[in-house]
Amino acid sequence: MTSLTVTMKGQVTLKRELLQHLGIKPGDRIALDKLPGGELRVRAEQPAGSIGAFIGRHAGKVEKPLSLDEMNEIAASGWAGER
């Protein structure tokens, strides 16, 4: 078991090994769930995005709309780690 020290501001710093175990990188968020008996569950927060936010982010950045085939090709190469 790892113990952490609370600062005067009420902050704690998770040790590198714990962050690595959770798969957390700088800029990621951590979610805490309150459990009975004064316990907390710590986990990496999963980003919650929407298709609307994704589409809005790219609006106006291309001169002509992409075809479905072009979008599928881009998505497939992204999943394959090529982009």
KOLFI-400848 format. One record per atom (N, C-alpha, C): y, x, z. Coordinates in pm, whole numbers, padded with zeros to 5 digits, always signed. Atoms other than C-alpha are relative to their C-alpha. Example, Ala and Ser with C-alpha at 12.3 -4.5 7.8 and 13.67 -1.06 7.14 Angstrom:
BEGIN
-00119+00089+00000-00450+01230+00780+00120+00090+00000-00119-00082-00006-00106+01367+00714+00109-00077+00073
//
This chain:
BEGIN
-00118+00085+00000+00000+00000+00000+00124+00090+00000-00126-00073+00008+00349+00123-00086+00103-00071+00085-00109+00061-00077+00638+00067+00152+00133+00046-00057-00133-00027+00053+01002+00052+00047+00102-00011+00111-00108+00005-00099+01323+00106+00242+00111-00089-00054-00110+00089+00037+01597-00157+00237+00131+00071+00034-00129-00064-00022+01952-00018+00197+00091-00093+00081-00099+00081-00073+02257-00142+00388+00046-00119-00084-00040+00109+00089+02337-00359+00083-00114-00099-00023+00115+00088+00017+01992-00523+00104-00077+00028-00127+00068-00036+00124+01862-00340-00203-00123+00084+00027+00118-00086-00005+01524-00180-00262-00018+00063-00137+00029-00068+00125+01417+00068-00528-00150+00010-00014+00143-00010+00025+01073+00036-00679-00032+00140-00053+00040-00134+00043+00896+00366-00726-00052-00004-00143+00038-00011+00141+00819+00486-01077-00144-00049-00024+00141+00040+00021+00443+00435-01034-00015-00152+00003+00007+00146-00004+00499+00068-00945+00057-00061-00127-00060+00050+00124+00728+00012-01243-00094+00021-00118+00096-00027+00108+00473+00175-01473-00118-00096+00008+00112+00092-00019+00198-00041-01325+00036-00140-00054-00047+00129+00048+00407-00351-01408+00037+00002-00148-00039-00012+00140+00492-00217-01754+00149-00023-00021-00144+00024+00006+00865-00232-01680+00072+00126-00043-00082-00109+00051+01113-00016-01869+00145-00029+00037-00141+00025-00028+01488+00030-01813+00053-00117-00083-00055+00117+00067+01669-00291-01899-00086-00124+00010+00088+00116-00018+01366-00515-01835+00036-00071+00129-00027+00078-00120+01382-00786-01574-00130-00019+00079+00112+00020-00091+01155-00845-01273+00012-00140+00058+00004+00133-00059+01052-01191-01154-00069+00007+00134+00059+00008-00134+00976-01266-00789-00034-00146+00029+00042+00133-00042+00780-01569-00673-00018+00001+00150+00019+00013-00145+00802-01681-00309-00135-00064+00027+00129+00053-00039+00460-01736-00157+00003-00035+00148+00004+00033-00142+00367-01888+00177-00023+00124+00087+00023-00109-00095+00364-01661+00480+00095+00118-00018-00098-00107+00016+00670-01458+00381-00039+00105-00101+00042-00096+00102+00503-01291+00082+00073-00027-00131-00059+00011+00133+00645-01225-00264-00099+00050-00103+00078-00049+00114+00469-01189-00596+00101+00061-00098-00089-00072+00092+00635-00931-00825-00070+00011-00134+00058-00013+00134+00580-00938-01201+00112+00027-00099-00096-00021+00107+00751-00835-01521+00035-00136-00057-00045+00128+00055+00960-01123-01649-00021+00000-00150+00022+00014+00144+00861-01246-01993+00126-00056-00062-00121+00053+00064+01156-01293-02226-00024-00140-00053+00009+00137+00048+01220-01656-02304+00103-00017-00112-00088+00016+00114+01362-01687-02651-00032-00128-00072+00023+00119+00081+01394-01970-02894+00017+00037-00147-00014-00025+00143+01367-01987-03269+00147-00017-00040-00142+00020+00030+01726-02114-03273+00083+00125+00029-00072-00122-00034+01852-01801-03099-00034+00111-00098+00042-00101+00096+01650-01583-03336+00070-00021-00134-00063+00029+00129+01782-01755-03646+00150+00021+00009-00144-00016-00017+02138-01762-03513+00041+00146+00004-00030-00142-00010+02127-01388-03446+00013+00064-00138+00003-00060+00133+02064-01317-03815+00082-00078-00103-00077+00082+00093+02291-01582-03966+00111+00082-00066-00106-00065+00074+02520-01449-04236-00019+00148-00024+00023-00143+00015+02361-01102-04243-00073+00036-00129+00064-00027+00128+02186-01138-04578+00077-00074-00108-00075+00062+00110+02339-01217-04916-00073-00120-00058+00077+00113+00050+02057-01442-05032-00111-00031+00099+00109+00035-00093+01802-01634-04825-00132+00063-00045+00132-00055+00031+01455-01484-04805-00097-00113-00034+00105+00097+00030+01158-01663-04956-00102+00003+00113+00105+00003-00103+00865-01765-04736-00092+00120-00014+00086-00117+00023+00656-01490-04896+00065+00127+00055-00070-00118-00051+00923-01230-04813+00000+00002+00153+00002+00008-00147+00944-01354-04453-00138+00033+00056+00137-00028-00044+00564-01345-04418-00032+00149-00011+00023-00143+00018+00555-00990-04554+00069+00082+00110-00075-00069-00106+00823-00878-04305-00071-00018+00134+00068+00028-00127+00642-01048-04016-00131+00078+00009+00128-00072-00001+00306-00893-04112+00022+00149+00021-00024-00144-00019+00452-00543-04136+00050+00028+00141-00046-00017-00138+00623-00591-03799-00116-00002+00098+00117+00007-00087+00296-00694-03633-00087+00124-00015+00081-00119+00025+00128-00393-03793+00068+00127+00050-00071-00115-00054+00389-00166-03634+00068+00085-00106-00061-00075+00108+00538-00062-03966+00152-00006+00002-00146+00013-00008+00894-00172-03880+00046+00005+00141
//
